[in-house]
Amino acid sequence: MVAIALRKLQKFTYIAGTEPEPEISAEEELLRVLKIKQTTWVNAPSLRDRIKRWVEKTDGVVMGENGPEFRL
């Protein structure tokens, strides 16, 4: 069973290739995470304390009237 699973994994790895993913800048990553936090702020009010703590420790982000946003 293990040998079959390994062969399938090797085949998948070969098909998937080994091309590296493009690097994402820190600003792009912050924007991606910020969008997730903004959506969570709206859809999951019970997680707002966690989001507030994240904002406090994250440079470039502040709490606005409607949740986290970029610091202008």
Backbone bond lengths (Angstrom), bond angles and torsions (degrees), N, CA, C in turn:
res aa  C-N    CA-C-N  psi(-1)  N-CA   C-N-CA  omega(-1)  CA-C   N-CA-C  phi
1 M - - - 1.452 - - 1.526 111.07 -
2 V 1.324 116.53 -44.38 1.455 120.47 -179.00 1.521 110.18 -64.39
3 A 1.327 116.78 -40.85 1.463 120.53 -179.30 1.524 110.78 -62.74
4 I 1.318 116.93 -39.89 1.463 120.71 178.85 1.526 110.02 -65.04
5 A 1.313 116.19 -43.73 1.462 120.39 179.55 1.521 110.77 -62.58
6 L 1.331 117.21 -40.75 1.461 120.69 179.02 1.519 111.39 -64.78
7 R 1.331 117.47 -41.66 1.466 120.25 178.40 1.523 110.72 -62.55
8 K 1.332 116.60 -42.30 1.458 119.78 178.75 1.526 110.74 -63.92
9 L 1.325 116.33 -40.79 1.453 120.82 178.84 1.517 110.73 -64.59
10 Q 1.331 117.42 -43.04 1.458 120.95 178.49 1.521 110.59 -62.58
11 K 1.321 116.87 -41.80 1.454 121.09 178.80 1.528 109.79 -63.41
12 F 1.316 117.15 -44.12 1.460 121.07 178.91 1.523 110.57 -62.07
13 T 1.325 116.93 -43.63 1.456 121.29 179.81 1.515 110.24 -60.77
14 Y 1.319 116.89 -40.15 1.457 120.86 179.23 1.526 110.16 -65.43
15 I 1.322 117.23 -43.47 1.460 121.06 -179.46 1.527 110.45 -67.12
16 A 1.321 116.14 -42.26 1.457 120.45 -177.37 1.518 111.77 -67.38
17 G 1.303 117.50 -26.79 1.453 120.68 -179.44 1.508 112.42 80.37
18 T 1.291 114.39 173.44 1.461 119.97 -177.75 1.518 111.16 -120.70
19 E 1.315 117.01 21.53 1.454 120.71 -179.80 1.526 109.15 -67.04
20 P 1.326 117.70 126.55 1.470 119.61 -178.21 1.529 111.02 -68.66
21 E 1.318 114.75 148.39 1.457 119.77 176.94 1.523 108.81 -72.62
22 P 1.328 117.44 147.55 1.466 119.32 178.51 1.527 110.07 -63.93
23 E 1.319 115.53 142.97 1.462 119.44 -179.77 1.521 109.87 -74.87
24 I 1.315 115.04 143.43 1.459 121.58 -179.97 1.521 107.47 -107.72
25 S 1.329 115.92 133.04 1.460 119.27 179.43 1.526 109.64 -68.74
26 A 1.314 115.43 160.94 1.466 120.57 -179.79 1.528 110.61 -61.19
27 E 1.333 116.62 -36.88 1.463 120.23 179.88 1.530 111.29 -66.94
28 E 1.330 116.95 -41.35 1.464 120.62 177.67 1.527 111.19 -64.66
29 E 1.323 116.30 -39.98 1.467 120.43 178.74 1.528 110.44 -65.74
30 L 1.345 116.47 -41.50 1.465 120.00 177.68 1.529 110.07 -62.04
31 L 1.325 117.57 -42.30 1.461 120.85 178.59 1.526 110.91 -62.22
32 R 1.323 117.05 -41.97 1.468 121.43 179.22 1.532 110.64 -61.28
33 V 1.331 116.05 -48.12 1.470 120.41 -179.33 1.528 110.41 -66.97
34 L 1.334 116.85 -39.32 1.462 120.43 179.42 1.528 111.17 -60.75
35 K 1.321 117.31 -41.52 1.470 120.35 178.12 1.532 110.85 -61.53
36 I 1.318 116.11 -40.02 1.468 120.00 177.66 1.526 110.12 -63.88
37 K 1.334 116.56 -44.61 1.470 120.42 -179.74 1.528 110.88 -64.35
38 Q 1.340 117.51 -39.08 1.462 120.29 179.02 1.526 111.03 -63.95
39 T 1.307 116.36 -42.59 1.463 120.50 178.24 1.523 110.59 -64.66
40 T 1.327 115.89 -41.96 1.460 120.53 178.58 1.526 110.54 -63.57
41 W 1.328 117.12 -38.99 1.462 121.81 179.09 1.530 110.50 -56.88
42 V 1.321 116.00 -42.56 1.465 121.09 -178.21 1.526 111.41 -75.52
43 N 1.325 116.51 -43.61 1.466 120.64 -170.50 1.527 115.37 -91.21
44 A 1.324 117.51 -17.52 1.468 120.05 -176.99 1.534 110.23 -136.67
45 P 1.320 117.30 74.43 1.464 120.57 -178.65 1.527 114.26 -53.84
46 S 1.310 117.57 -27.48 1.469 119.82 -179.33 1.529 112.21 -66.78
47 L 1.325 117.90 -15.67 1.470 121.39 -179.69 1.528 112.79 -98.02
48 R 1.297 117.50 6.87 1.466 120.30 -175.44 1.523 113.29 -63.63
49 D 1.325 118.45 -34.52 1.471 119.64 177.59 1.524 110.83 -61.80
50 R 1.318 117.01 -41.49 1.470 120.79 177.80 1.525 110.85 -62.74
51 I 1.325 115.80 -41.43 1.460 119.87 -179.14 1.526 109.98 -66.51
52 K 1.324 117.61 -39.95 1.469 120.68 176.94 1.522 110.54 -60.37
53 R 1.329 117.58 -42.20 1.472 120.72 177.99 1.526 110.61 -64.19
54 W 1.338 117.02 -39.72 1.465 121.08 177.93 1.528 110.07 -61.45
55 V 1.333 117.10 -42.56 1.464 121.42 179.59 1.524 110.34 -62.59
56 E 1.327 117.16 -41.81 1.463 121.26 -179.15 1.518 112.50 -60.80
57 K 1.320 117.81 -33.37 1.465 120.13 -176.84 1.528 113.68 -100.15
58 T 1.336 117.79 2.12 1.456 120.90 -176.90 1.519 110.39 -109.29
59 D 1.324 116.44 120.61 1.462 121.42 177.45 1.525 110.06 -69.42
60 G 1.336 116.07 141.20 1.456 121.11 176.48 1.512 114.90 88.63
61 V 1.334 117.05 2.44 1.462 121.32 -178.48 1.526 108.47 -129.19
62 V 1.325 116.25 139.97 1.465 122.00 176.83 1.523 108.90 -132.95
63 M 1.323 115.55 164.79 1.458 120.28 174.77 1.520 108.14 -87.65
64 G 1.314 116.15 126.42 1.455 122.24 174.62 1.521 109.42 -104.58
65 E 1.316 116.00 -173.51 1.467 120.34 179.76 1.519 111.93 -63.65
66 N 1.333 116.18 -30.94 1.463 120.68 -175.83 1.519 113.09 -112.92
67 G 1.331 116.76 27.19 1.455 119.92 178.53 1.516 112.24 112.98
68 P 1.324 116.87 -165.46 1.459 120.92 -176.25 1.528 111.72 -70.74
69 E 1.347 114.79 145.90 1.462 120.23 177.55 1.521 109.55 -153.80
70 F 1.345 115.49 164.35 1.458 119.87 177.77 1.513 109.70 -63.98
71 R 1.324 115.36 145.06 1.463 121.08 174.96 1.520 106.99 -77.59
72 L 1.310 116.53 126.25 1.475 120.47 -179.97 1.496 111.26 -94.91
